[in-house]
Amino acid sequence: MRGLITLCARGGSKGIPGKNIKMLNGKPLIGYSIEVAMEFANLYQCDVILSTDSEIIKNVVKEINSKVDVSYVRPDFLATDTAGKLDAIKDVKKYAEDKNTISYDYLIDLDVTSPLRTIDDLKISLDKLIENEEALNLFSVSPANRNPYFNMVEDKGTGFIELCKKGEFLTRQSAPKVYDLNASFYIYKKEFFNKETKTVITGNTIVYEVPHLCFDLDHPIDFEFMDFLLSNQKLDFPFNY
C-alpha cells in the first residue's frame, strides 16, 4: 500500500496571524507535523506534500526538512477564509498523483494547528480504518465536555430554548457518548474520493478517540496554553516532536 501525507498551511490566518510558522516552544508550529509525518512516511512508504499559497511557509518547510515536496502551489480560490479544507485536499492529491504517476491507497491529512499526536495514534488509526472494509474515512476525536442530550441548549427562534438533542437522560453518563473533533488528523481511503462527498462525515465514517490531551489552536490564548504545556513538560503523554 502507498499513502500520501498532506500538510495544509495557507498563508492567511486572522485568529493567530502567521500561526502555521509561529514559534512554539522554540520551533515553528508546522515543524511538529513535519517531524511526525516524515517518521510515519519512512515506516509506511508515504509521500509527504505541502499545500500552501505562501512562499514564506514553503521556505520554512524547506529549512526544516528538504524531503517534503513543496512544488505544489495552492490556487487562490482554495486559499480564502471560505474555502473548504476537503476541496484543498482533493486538489493537492490530484496534483501529487499526476506528478508521481500513482493512485494512492490512502491519504493522511495532518492538521498543522493541532500537533498533539503520536506515531502510535497514526498507526492504530490506519490499522483501524483498513480493517473495517465498510469504512471510508476516519478522523481523530476527544471526549466532549458537554453533551447535547443533557447540558447543551439551543435557541429555537421563539424566545425559548430547548435541549439540542431530544432525550430523557438524568445524568450526562447515561446520555449517548459524544465527541469533540480535535482536528489533529484525518485518514481517507481512496474510495472516499470517488463519492464526491462535500464533508468528512459520511455514513461510513469512523473515529479514533485520542487517549491523551489533544486540541487545536483557534485563538491566541490556545497558543499560549500549548506553549506553556510544552515548555514545562506538562503533557499527559510522551511528546518528543
NORZIVEN-V666986 format. One line per field, one symbol per residue. ss: DSSP state (a for helix, b for strand, c for the rest). phi: phi as a letter, one per 30 degrees, with the letter a starting at -180 (. if undefined). psi: psi as a letter, one per 40 degrees, with the letter a starting at -180 (. if undefined). Layout:
ss: ???
phi: ???
psi: ???
This chain:
ss: ccbbbbbbccccccccccaaacbbccbbaaaaaaaaaaaaaaaacbbbbbbcccaaaaaaaaaaccccbccccccaaaccccccaaaaaaaaaaaaaaaacccccbbbbbbcccccccaaaaaaaaaaaaacccccbbbbbbbcccccccccbbbcccccbbbccccccccaaaccccbbbbbbbbbbbaaaaaccccccccccbbbbbccccccccccaaaaaaaaaaaacccccccccc
phi: .bbbccbcbdddaddbeiddcddbhibeeddddddddddddddchccbbccaccdddeddddddaddddcddcddedcccdcdddddddedddddddddchbcddabcccdedbddbbededdddddddddcdddcabbdbbeddbbddbbbbbddicjbcbedbdlccdbddddedbbcddidabbbdddedddhdcbdcbdbcbbcdddbeaacccbedddddddddddchcdcadbcd
psi: ihihhihhgidhhddghfddeihhfeihdddddddddddddddefiihihhiehddddddddddheehhedhhhideefidehidddddddddddddddefihidihhhhhdegegiidddddddddddddhddidiiiiiihidiheedfhiiheeeeiiiidhiigheiddeiihiihheedihhhidddeeefieiehaefhiihhheihhiihdiddddddddddddefeieihhe.
